Amino acid sequence: MNAKEALKTYFGYSAFHPGQEIMISALTHGQDALGVMPTGAGKSLCYQIPALLFPGITLVISPLLSLMKDQVRALNQSGIPAAYINSSLTEGQIRKALLFASEGKYKIIYAAPERLVSPAFLAFACAAPIDLVAVDEAHCISQWGQDFRPSYLKIADFIARLQKRPVVGAFTATATERVQRDILDALRLKNPKVLVTGFDRKNLFFSVQRPRNKDEWLLDYLTRHRNESGIIYCATRKTTDKVADELNAHGFPCARYHAGMETNARTENQDRFIQEQCSLIAATNAFGMGIDKSNVRFVIHYNMPQSMENYYQEAGRAGRDGESAECVLLYSPQDVIIGRFLIDQKEAREDIDEETAERQKNLDRTRLRQMENYCTQEGCLRKSILTYFGEKAEENCGACSFCVGAHTAVDATADAVKAVMGVLEMNGRYGLSLTAQVLRGSVGDIEKRKKTAPLRCYGSLSEYTEEELKSLLQLLCRENMLYRTEDEKYPLLKAGPDAKSLLAGDQRLLWFRPSPSVPAKAKSQAASWDVDDLLVRLKGLRKAIADARRVPPYIIFSDSALMDMCRKLPVSRDEFMTVSGVGFRKAEDFGPQFLSVIREYCEVRSLRPLPREAAARPPRKTWTKAARARFGLTPAEAAAFSPKASMTAAELAAQMSGLKEPKEIKKIFGVDIEERLTALGWLKETEKALLPTEEGRRHGIETIEKTAQSGQLYRTCAYPGKAQTEILHLYTEMKPSESE
């Protein structure tokens, strides 16, 4: 099996996303690699597919318990044996998992970085055939990253203790050039393939709004996006509770999630959101790391995040299925004050020294200022994000609130001179808000007015609103004509290094002001979520199956897979296999049920003629030569077949295909065998699975029970020796001329 075959067989995709094939090729050829790929680009496949191609075990190091659980659940649903070992398990469960791992029962094992120093885990790892170590969220290894975890610094020493150095792959969605260098050095990657696929998420629409009343804005937005799945991020626990209460009171069922809640309550609310029992969740940044929910249609930041890294990571949880989604940030100057307070009150971690903690706080303050610049700038939001991460971008993306909003470019040089002269006259004694009030001539505080009214600059820019003047002053800061101090408790506004050239007439200032006649509002280019009857029914079926198996609905199929079903309207197994996200295991487990809904939809609406074998399975005598000619074996080829105690249809097909020269004939797949056996009357489609008929049992096909990761029992087919011989005979009956 090669990488593309594994991609289709287990994950149901026919083509790789940009960069995936490059990373997979490097790792499978024994080369270390670093992949910086945006959320939704498919980083996990870059190590999951090599794991299937390597003979030994792949160890995935991740700090995210939720991610481990989600990915292991999804892998097992796709027929890939995987497990996780972390603090959510009991010691007995960990011992059992390590025993099974040492017996080779898992291809992929997830573990937290803290687990690497455990004697039991270290003993297992040193004895196990580990071919690949994949380090997820690799930016956590850098002290310059926003999520520094000292435990990541021990990964390289752990790898050095293994009996044979495995290939090492590192993956992250957000890493500046400096963080990338830290990752390469700290993990001691050898001659690594470094791939930065780009940070741009073209399906996301970015917007910054400054509403007078955030609650009213939010209610209006949710009214227009009712029943869509969304996350509302808040800066504090108190705000999170307030937003959730407000939304619930107005008829928008909303879960909540923050660190002040009991663990069980947090888990329950997270599961409610993932299981789609409610479409909204209000949360602090404690929520979302590792939550692989693909159909989030919008992420709203009720408050400004503390860094661009945090913002892009949180906003990136929208539209992971590749469909259009919105990322809206509701900004107010108060958000900056809250951000500074949270940084100042942040307690130092026990595992870092005081000097490192202070350096981290200074970095946090710098990131907060950069985030404020993003919210207050006059320019393309997407370009600002991409530039921050070291990537070039066009001036107008056409998919952000600035680029689709109404703005007027004005020469603000004369007003900029007045503003800078005013700051000089005030001798840098005041902050942004009071400076704007002085320039406008609207200082409300009586004592402050007595001090500022005599100034010549008082009211010199009275034609502007206070918000407009703040915007102008912030623009001057970005252009280095002014700057804001960092060492005082309240940042003060002072003349910057380029103030002299402005005052001397050597520089001009262009200011993009929102046109007063047309408010600059987010005009989303995201396609409306067209939920027709079929999509509603498919989602309902998906939810029922997910509930029965106790897994989130997106583990069964993503929204994009359901949308692809609606576009392609497959009515046969072969057509169902062309749907993006449908692999052989999922076609076997869920195909009959989804095909039944789609066929009924097509029949009622006469949308297309149904293939004969889909509408009614033909008896054996009508099995055509054309159908049989897809694959055939000569007696000599069949004689080389090696039967096993029992096989699945996919395993049987793979061994039969291996008997042919690759260029001589198309391969056969498990669904091809099942199609034929169904046509012969050996198998039948039931409501829940494809099972043997009485005729099929006479030919040796058995029904067996398996246990899903969730613990749910389900029935499927098994093909022991007799059935293998009978099926092999079917494909060696034809004349050689009938084979391709």
SULMO-V937222 format. One record per pair of residues at least 24 apart in sequence whose C-alpha atoms are under 8 Angstrom apart, sorted by the first residue. I is the first residue (numbers start at 1). J is the second residue. Records with the same first field share a line. If there is no record, write none. Layout:
I = J / J
This chain:
1 = 53
2 = 53
3 = 49 / 50 / 53
6 = 49 / 52
7 = 49
8 = 582 / 583 / 584
9 = 583 / 584 / 585
10 = 78 / 79 / 80 / 583 / 584 / 585
11 = 78 / 581 / 582 / 583
12 = 577 / 579 / 580 / 581 / 582 / 583 / 584
13 = 579 / 580 / 581 / 582 / 583
14 = 578 / 580
17 = 41 / 42
18 = 197
19 = 195 / 197
20 = 45 / 46
21 = 46
23 = 193 / 195
24 = 49 / 50
26 = 193
27 = 167 / 168 / 169
28 = 53 / 54
30 = 167
31 = 167 / 168 / 190 / 191 / 192 / 193
32 = 167 / 168 / 169 / 189 / 190 / 191 / 192 / 193
33 = 168 / 169 / 170 / 189 / 192 / 193 / 194 / 195
34 = 169 / 170 / 171 / 184 / 192 / 193 / 194 / 195
35 = 169 / 170 / 171 / 172 / 194 / 195 / 196 / 197
36 = 171 / 172 / 173 / 174 / 175 / 195 / 196 / 197 / 198
37 = 171 / 172 / 173 / 174 / 196 / 197 / 198 / 199
38 = 172 / 173 / 174 / 197 / 198 / 199 / 200 / 201 / 316
39 = 173 / 313 / 316 / 317 / 320
40 = 316 / 319 / 320 / 321 / 322
43 = 171 / 172
47 = 134 / 169
48 = 108
51 = 107 / 108 / 132
52 = 107
54 = 131
55 = 131
56 = 104 / 107 / 129 / 130 / 131
57 = 104 / 106 / 107 / 108 / 109 / 128 / 129 / 130 / 131 / 132
58 = 107 / 108 / 109 / 130 / 131 / 132 / 133 / 134
59 = 108 / 109 / 110 / 111 / 130 / 132 / 133 / 134
60 = 108 / 109 / 110 / 111 / 133 / 134 / 135 / 136
61 = 110 / 111 / 112 / 113 / 133 / 134 / 135 / 136
62 = 110 / 111 / 112 / 113 / 135 / 136 / 137
63 = 111 / 112 / 113 / 136 / 137
64 = 112 / 289 / 290
65 = 112 / 290
66 = 289 / 290 / 291
67 = 289 / 290 / 291 / 292
68 = 110 / 111 / 290
70 = 290 / 291 / 292
73 = 551 / 555 / 709 / 710
74 = 555
76 = 708 / 709
77 = 555 / 556 / 585 / 586 / 708 / 709
78 = 583 / 585 / 586
79 = 585
80 = 107
81 = 105 / 106 / 107 / 108
82 = 106 / 107 / 108 / 109
83 = 108 / 109 / 110
84 = 109 / 110 / 111
85 = 109 / 110 / 111 / 112 / 115
86 = 111 / 112 / 115
98 = 124
102 = 128
113 = 151 / 152 / 154 / 155
114 = 151
116 = 155 / 158
117 = 158
125 = 162
126 = 161 / 162 / 163
127 = 162 / 163
130 = 164 / 166
131 = 166 / 167
132 = 166 / 167 / 168 / 169
133 = 166 / 167 / 168 / 169
134 = 168 / 169 / 170 / 171
135 = 168 / 169 / 170 / 171
136 = 170 / 171 / 172
137 = 170 / 171 / 172 / 173
138 = 170 / 171 / 172 / 183
139 = 172 / 174 / 175 / 179 / 180 / 183
141 = 182 / 183 / 186
142 = 179 / 182 / 183
143 = 360
144 = 178 / 179 / 360 / 363
145 = 175 / 179
146 = 307 / 309 / 310
150 = 351 / 352
153 = 186 / 187
155 = 187
156 = 186 / 187 / 188
173 = 199 / 313
174 = 199 / 309 / 312 / 313 / 389
175 = 389
176 = 388 / 389 / 390
177 = 389 / 390
198 = 391
199 = 386 / 389 / 391
200 = 382 / 386
201 = 316
203 = 319 / 322 / 323 / 324 / 325 / 526
204 = 318 / 319 / 324 / 325 / 326 / 327 / 399 / 526
205 = 324 / 325 / 326 / 327 / 399 / 400 / 401 / 524 / 525 / 526
206 = 326 / 327 / 328 / 381 / 382 / 399 / 400 / 401
207 = 326 / 327 / 328 / 329 / 381 / 400 / 401 / 402 / 522
208 = 328 / 329 / 330 / 331 / 375 / 401 / 522
209 = 328 / 329 / 330 / 331 / 521 / 522
210 = 330 / 331 / 332
211 = 330 / 331
214 = 302 / 330
215 = 243 / 246
219 = 247
222 = 252
227 = 279
228 = 279 / 296 / 297 / 298
229 = 279 / 280 / 295 / 296 / 297 / 298
230 = 279 / 280 / 281 / 296 / 297 / 298 / 299 / 300 / 318
231 = 280 / 281 / 282 / 283 / 296 / 298 / 299 / 300
232 = 280 / 281 / 282 / 283 / 299 / 300 / 301 / 302
233 = 282 / 283 / 284 / 285 / 299 / 300 / 301 / 302 / 303
234 = 282 / 283 / 284 / 285 / 301 / 302 / 303
235 = 284 / 285 / 302 / 303 / 304 / 305 / 338 / 339
236 = 284
237 = 283 / 284
240 = 282 / 283 / 284
241 = 282
243 = 282
244 = 281 / 282
252 = 280
253 = 278 / 279 / 280
254 = 278 / 279 / 280 / 281 / 282
255 = 280 / 281 / 282
256 = 281 / 282 / 283
257 = 281 / 282 / 283 / 284 / 286 / 287
258 = 283 / 284 / 285 / 286 / 287
259 = 284 / 286
274 = 552 / 553
275 = 551 / 552 / 553
276 = 552 / 553
285 = 314
288 = 314 / 317
293 = 317 / 320 / 554
294 = 318 / 319 / 320 / 321 / 554 / 558 / 559
295 = 319 / 320 / 321 / 554 / 558 / 559
296 = 320 / 325
297 = 324 / 325 / 326
298 = 325 / 326 / 327 / 328
299 = 326 / 327 / 328
300 = 327 / 328 / 329 / 330
301 = 327 / 328 / 329 / 330
302 = 329 / 330 / 331
303 = 329 / 330 / 331 / 332 / 335
304 = 329 / 330 / 331 / 332 / 335 / 336 / 339 / 371 / 372
305 = 339 / 368 / 371
306 = 339 / 364 / 367 / 368 / 371
307 = 364 / 367 / 368 / 370 / 371
308 = 367 / 370 / 371 / 385 / 388
312 = 385
321 = 558 / 559 / 560
322 = 560
323 = 560
324 = 526 / 527
325 = 526
326 = 524 / 526
331 = 375
336 = 368 / 372
339 = 368
340 = 365 / 368
373 = 474 / 478
376 = 471 / 474 / 475
377 = 471 / 474 / 475
378 = 402 / 475 / 511 / 512 / 513
379 = 403 / 512
399 = 524 / 525
400 = 522 / 523 / 524
401 = 520 / 521 / 522 / 523 / 524
402 = 520 / 522
404 = 522 / 523
405 = 514 / 519 / 520 / 521 / 522 / 523
406 = 514 / 515 / 518 / 519 / 520
407 = 512 / 513 / 514 / 515 / 520
408 = 512 / 513 / 514 / 515
409 = 510 / 511 / 512 / 513
410 = 510 / 511 / 512 / 513
411 = 508 / 509 / 510 / 511
412 = 508 / 509 / 510 / 511
413 = 502 / 507 / 508 / 509 / 510
415 = 461
416 = 472 / 476 / 509
417 = 502 / 503
418 = 457 / 460 / 461
419 = 473
420 = 481 / 482 / 495 / 499
421 = 457
422 = 456 / 457 / 458
423 = 493 / 494 / 495
424 = 494 / 495
425 = 455 / 457
426 = 455
427 = 494
428 = 492 / 493 / 494 / 495
429 = 492 / 493
430 = 492 / 493
431 = 484 / 490 / 491 / 492 / 493
432 = 470 / 473 / 492 / 493
433 = 466 / 470
435 = 493
436 = 466 / 469 / 470 / 473
437 = 466
439 = 469
440 = 464 / 465 / 466 / 469
472 = 511
475 = 511
534 = 566 / 597 / 598 / 601
535 = 562 / 563 / 566
537 = 597
538 = 562 / 594 / 597
541 = 594
548 = 712
549 = 708 / 710 / 711 / 712
550 = 710 / 712
551 = 710
556 = 586
557 = 581 / 582
569 = 598 / 602
570 = 595 / 598 / 599
571 = 595 / 596 / 598 / 599 / 610 / 611 / 614
572 = 611 / 613 / 614
573 = 671 / 675
574 = 671 / 672
584 = 650 / 670 / 671
587 = 671
588 = 671 / 689 / 690
589 = 688 / 689 / 690
590 = 688 / 689
592 = 685 / 686 / 687 / 688 / 689 / 690
593 = 687 / 688
613 = 679
617 = 678 / 679
618 = 679 / 680
619 = 679 / 680 / 681
620 = 679 / 680 / 681
623 = 679
625 = 738
628 = 731 / 738
629 = 738 / 739 / 740
630 = 666 / 668 / 739 / 740
631 = 665 / 666 / 667 / 668 / 731 / 739 / 740
632 = 731 / 732 / 734 / 736 / 738 / 739 / 740
633 = 660 / 731 / 732 / 736 / 739
634 = 732 / 736
635 = 732
638 = 728 / 732
643 = 721 / 724 / 725
644 = 720 / 721
645 = 720 / 721
646 = 718 / 719 / 720 / 721
647 = 718 / 719 / 720
648 = 717 / 718 / 719
649 = 673 / 674 / 718 / 719
652 = 724
664 = 740
665 = 739 / 740
666 = 740
689 = 715 / 716
690 = 716 / 717
691 = 715 / 716 / 717
692 = 717
699 = 723 / 726
700 = 726
